[in-house]
Amino acid sequence: MESATETLDTLAKRVKFVRQEKKLTQAQLGEMIGADPSVIGNLERRNGKSSSYTEALATALGVNLSWLMSGLGNKHNEEGQEVEDSQVKQPEYVVIGGKTDYKLVDVPYRDLKASCGDGYVNLEHPEQNGMIAFTVEFLRENDLPIDGKGLMLMHACGDSMGYTIPHGTLMLVNTNESEYDNFISNKIYVFNADGESICKRAFKNLDGTVTLVSDNADKSRYPDQIIDKNKFDDFKLEARVRHTFTKH
């Protein structure tokens, strides 16, 4: 017989658990998040571990986003309200990177969004929604600081990055890579432009200008932007996107 923890070890199982608890059909939940009715069915049938609709699902189901994503913490948004089933024991970590011989490295997951579109204004002091643990091996293989310093998890919103970074994607970003001198061409970065966070692919040009590119092929909506170095400095390079966790 499976334990309660095992039955809630993926996003799909947690969605199904709360959906049935609230006596919602898959079609009803799909309508609540503005998605095709097949979206929920596909997520649950494939036992998906992630989805571009996770944030919308948390709102529709009235549960804590961090819990829905990871299974950690309180299920409900109200402070102190725990999962009703007292036998449900949440795992200590959501571990990214498999088995490890070293101590896990916690990376903060904050209530921040970078717009893959026209820009998103974040709170001045964003709430920390939890921590997700990474293995030293994963960080080393991806050329990231193995102590986790400068790393942060945040969400993308909008569709200007097309299939590369769909709406709702959880992104692992490195704030240590935030200077013009260590800026690498053809990589994706998070910028702050006049108080708004944006996510774009950036290219260095021979004449010293920088081209900001949206991966969405619709250039009538998302044209390339060419800016000089002074303007680039005004954009305030905040972090490089180093890894994304998208729907399988």
Number of C-alpha atoms within 10 A of each C-alpha: 3 6 10 14 14 13 12 20 17 19 22 24 20 21 23 21 14 17 19 11 10 11 11 14 15 21 15 15 22 21 15 15 20 11 15 13 17 11 18 26 18 13 21 18 12 11 17 15 19 21 24 19 19 22 20 18 22 22 14 15 20 15 19 21 24 25 21 27 21 23 23 20 20 20 23 20 16 11 8 10 11 14 15 10 8 8 10 15 16 19 14 11 15 17 17 16 15 9 11 13 8 9 11 20 18 20 19 18 21 18 18 22 27 26 25 28 21 15 20 21 16 14 11 8 9 11 11 13 17 18 19 21 18 23 22 23 19 16 17 12 10 12 10 19 14 18 17 19 14 15 23 21 24 20 22 26 24 21 20 27 24 15 12 15 25 22 23 26 24 25 22 21 23 23 18 15 20 17 14 13 7 9 18 15 13 14 13 25 25 27 25 19 18 11 15 16 25 26 30 25 19 22 18 18 13 7 8 11 16 19 20 21 21 25 21 19 13 11 12 7 11 18 15 16 11 17 16 14 15 10 13 18 14 12 19 18 21 19 24 25 23 17 13 18 16 18 16 11
